[in-house]
Amino acid sequence: MADTPPVEPDSRPDERFTLASERTFLAWIRTSLGLLAGGIAMVHLVPEFSTGSTRTLLGTVMILLAVAAPIAGLRRWLQVRQALESGADMPDARDLWVLAIGSTAVAVFAGVVTVAGALH
């Protein structure tokens, strides 16, 4: 087993940043749980909302976003941890964009369906 060199006190990342990164990861998990609950509710609990195929489409997209969120959150947490430990630049926000655009698309589609249903 190779000896690892001692870590210089100044080279360790500040624990506050590490803990903040972990809290952000937990926020990704909470977001995932919210999307999962919303997706299941859309499919099973609001039969008066539009048509069955519309509810299924919206619910499925929300559930897929719920699957993607913790994966993206874990990936980002690992990238941030590595950047903090090595002193490198923070990772880009590509995963954040994907989740934001997906959530926005669900909201816009649900809004259009709601308004269209109210006008008929």
N, C-alpha and C positions, 0 to 999 in steps of 0.2 A: 504494500500500500504506500503510495507516494505521500510525502508530507506536503501539506498545503502551506503556502507562506501566510504568515499572520496578516490580517487585514489592518491596514492603517486606519486609525480612528477617523481621519479626515476623508478617507475614500469611501466609507460606508454611506449609503443614502440615508438621509434624515428619516427617522421612523415616522414622522408626521406625514411625509409624502407617501411612504409605503402604505400606511394605514388609510390614507385618503384614497389611494388606488384600490385598496381592498373594498372600501365603502362604495366606490364607483362600481366595482364588479357586482356587489350585492344589489345595487340599483338595477343593473342589467337583469339580474335574476328576478327582482320584483316586477320589472317591466314584462318579462316573459310570463310570469304567473298571471299578471293582469290581462295580457293578450290571450293567454290560454282560456282564462275564465270568460272573457268577452267572446271568443270564438265559439266556445261551447254554448254559451247563452244565446248567441245569434242563431245557431242551428236548432237548439232545442227549446228555448224559453220564450221566443217572441213570434209565435205563428202568425200574428196579425201584421207583421212587418213584411211587406212586399210578397214576392212569390217564394216558393220553396227553393227554386234554383238560385235565386238571388241571395237568400239567407245562407244556403250551402256555400256559394262562392265567397261571400264575405267572411263567413265563419272559417272556411278552409284557409283563406289568405291570412286571417288573424292567427290561426293555429300554426301555420308555416312560419309566420313572423315570430311566434312564441318559441318555435324550435330554433330559429336562427339567432335570436337574441342572446341566450346564454353561451352559445358557441362563439359568437362575435365578442361577447364580453370577456370570455376566458382568453381568447386570442389576444385581445387588446390588453388585458391585465398582464399577460405574460410579456407582451412587447414593452409595456410601460415599465414593468419590473426590470427587464433587461436594460432598458435605456437608463433607468435610475442607477442601477448598479454599475454600468459602464461609463456613465456620463455622456452618453450619446443623445442625439436629438430625440424628441418625443415622436411616436409614430403618427402617421397621417390619420385623418378622420374618415377614411373610406367606409368602414363598417357603420359609423354613425350616419353617414349619408344614406346608405342602403336602408337602414331601419327607419330613418326619417321619411324617406321617399315612399317606402312601403306603407307606413302608417298614414301618411298624407293621402296616398291613393285610396286606402280603405275609407278614410274619413270623407273624401270628396265623393266617392262612389255612393257611400251610405247617404250623404247629404242629397245627392241628385235623386236617388231612389225615394227618399223621404219627400222631397218637394214634388216630384212627379206623382207620387201617390196622393198627396194632398190636393193636387190640381185636378185629379180625376174624380 
